[in-house]
Amino acid sequence: MGVYVMRQSVDNLRDFMSVLSKLKKEILVKSKSTKVSKSIKEAGEAVYVTSKEGVPKRGMIKACNEDEDIDGYGPRRIYNILFDSGDLVQDVEDYQVVSMHEYTLSKRIQESEWKGVKHVCDGDSNDPWARAVGWYTVEIEGVEEAFEHCQTALMAYDINQAQIKEDDLKESDLNLPKDWSIYFKARASGKSKDLQMYGATLIEQLPLTACLFASYKRIQNPTMKTIWKALIFSSRPDTMLQEFNLCCFCYKWTYINYLECNLAQMEYELYVFALWHICIQNVSLLF
């Protein structure tokens, strides 16, 4: 009975997401706009700041002050940042601040290596962020989707490739093939059990993951955005196909962020850990 309930819920969710995906495409076609709204960086978040010398410096967000919206990209923000050197700087412009994850990603993969992702800036804008930093676009199902962060855009393209190519998907088709290592390892093993478990799970999950990615930037409620981030994290191929308990995986990353003094990310990972712990407890009652 419990298995039937779970399968029925998954089928209903898949149908609902399919309808949402079609509606999203219609809205994007009509709007003909790829403009994004820049998100605020939270206190405690580890970041890198560009300097006049050209060498990014690592620090932590302490506070943020908002000014007026410029050209529809969101409020212009001034950050107070405590650098690893111990210096506290209180007038850092938002276009100078890069999240730790985006910075480390830029060191791993160069723009010339991107597949299906374009970097877009608005050279005519009065907002320095739009002129200097910009955003990223990916063509999905004939529609150009916009993403604030490069990592999200790269992942969205990879997910779309997996949806299109299914069993013909190759590591060379992807921007971030390491995120799919478990899936490719299962395929290479040739074991029917592995293929049935990982392959089928991945193909069924992809429409949901794609919809979560596309809808995240349209959510305004802070609590729902945090929950959505947790869902996106858990639906990523490398997370979804883990061979060990997801809660342990989340706890591991909580500890890593603690060691790196990335307090905002540590708090988020704790949230994911708690959310999944509750979900697993509730789902287990069905069986």
C-alpha positions, 0 to 999 in steps of 0.5 A: 500500500505504501509503495502504491501511494508513493508511486501515485504521488510521483506520477501526479507530480510528474504530470503537474511539472509537465504542465508547469513546464509548458506554461513556463515556455509560453510565458518566456516566449511572450516576454522575450526577455532574459533579464535577471534580478540579482540576488542578495548575498547573506551575512556569513557568506564567504565571498571573493572581492575583486580589487584594483590590483586584480587579485581577488581577496577572500572575506565574509559578508557582515552586512548589506545596505540597499539603494534604489533599483537601477534599470530593473536588475534589483537594488544596488547593494553596498556590502560590509566585508570582513577579509581574511586579513582582518580588515573590515571594509564597509563600501564594497559594491555588489559588482565587485563581490563573487560567491565562493562557489562561482569563484572556484568554478571559474578556476575549474572551467574556462568560458572557452570550455562552456557548452551551450552557455552564453555570458550576457552583459548590458553595456548600456545599463546604468547598473555597474553589475549589469555592465561588468558582471551580467548573467548567463543564458541557455537555450532550452526547448527553443527558448532562451532561459536566463540564470544569474549564476554560471554554475546553474546555467552549466547544470541546466544545459547538462540536464537538458542534454540528458533529457534529449539524449537519454541513453546516448548521453556522453561525458563529452556532452556535458559541462560538469561530467563529474556530477554524473560520474555515478551514472556513467560508472553504472553504465560502464559496468554493464550490470543490468541491476545498476542500469535499472537502478541508476539509469531509470531513476535518473531519466524519471527525475530529470523533468522534475530537476529541470523544472526546479531549476527554471522556477527557482528564480521566480520564487519570492518568499525567502522560506520557499526559496530555501526549500527550493534550493534544498530540493534542487540540491537533492535532485542533482545527479551526483546527490540523487544517486549517492550510495550512502545516506543523503543525510550523512552527505549533507552533514559532511558538507556542513562540516566542510563549510564550518572548516572553511568558515562559510557560515551562511552555506553551513547554515543552509546545509544544516537546513537541508540536513534537518529537512531531509531527516524529517522527510525520511522519517515521515516517508518511512512511516508509509512502509 
